[in-house]
Amino acid sequence: MKIGVFYLGFCVLHTFASSATNKEVFIQMTPSRSQFFQYERVSLSCDVSAGGSRLRRNTTTRGTESCPYGWGTLNGSTCTITTLYVSDTGLYWCESESGDQSQTVHITVTAGPVILDSPALPVMERDTVTLSCTNRKTSSANLTADFYKDGVFIGSSSTGNMTIHSVSPSDEGLYRCNVSGAGGSADSWLTVRVSDPAAPDAPDAPDAPVMSVSRLVCHVIVGTPYLLSTIILGLIYRDRRAGQLVAEDRRHDVIMEVE
């Protein structure tokens, strides 16, 4: 009995602890784009609805690490890389103390002269998105650029900009640009987040939580006594019913003998 009470108390505490740590984590960046020239600056901020969080990254040269160990300057929840290098190319995300993670962003740093200015974070369906091709060697506004999606040419622009009106999931893909005589940019992935058709102006609902092993065990522990009780009561009822039938048969036999 004491063991059952202990496990029941543990499950209750686990449920409250799980609900308390199920918080959303967000990452923000300034400037908010996925490609940078070498020696540029970027700031990434972490925000969690409750509790602290830290910025983490994974690069091919240094693996997984947290800010500010040798590559960033930490001020509160904001990590700033004052001088970007090609080796800073990689995945960046925020992680809370409970292990919840934010959206992952991919940052590409190039030593070349051309980058594609595209959103690093997902864009909402039906939003307007502008992709800009930038040549580091020129400040001319009249920059003719060719744009490609998934390796296929999709159009040219004399301003270096390409605007996608009312984006849809079909617009997701790898984009890059090319400037004649200067070269091309790296590829950047554009992610489109689908809005709820029933509530187009409402923010996205969080994904349904996946039941953890410990919570599943709790459900089994709590539910098992009720299941066993039901089975035992069913057996008792069956035995009593069988006894009643036997007694009725005996009374019937006695009456027949008397008659």
Secondary structure, DSSP 4 states (H G I P E B T S, - for coil): -HHHHHHHHHHHHHHHHHHHH---EEEEEES--SEEETT--EEEEEEESSS-EEEEEEETTTEEEETTTTT-EEETTEEEESS--GGG-EEEEEEETTS-B---EEEEEESSSEEEE--SS-EETT--EEEEEEETT---S---EEEEETTEEEEEESSSEEEESS--GGG-EEEEEEETTTEEPPPEEE-EEPPPTTSTTSPPPPPPPPPPHHHHHHHHHHHHHHHHHHHHHHHHHHHHHHHHHHHHHHHHHHHHHH-
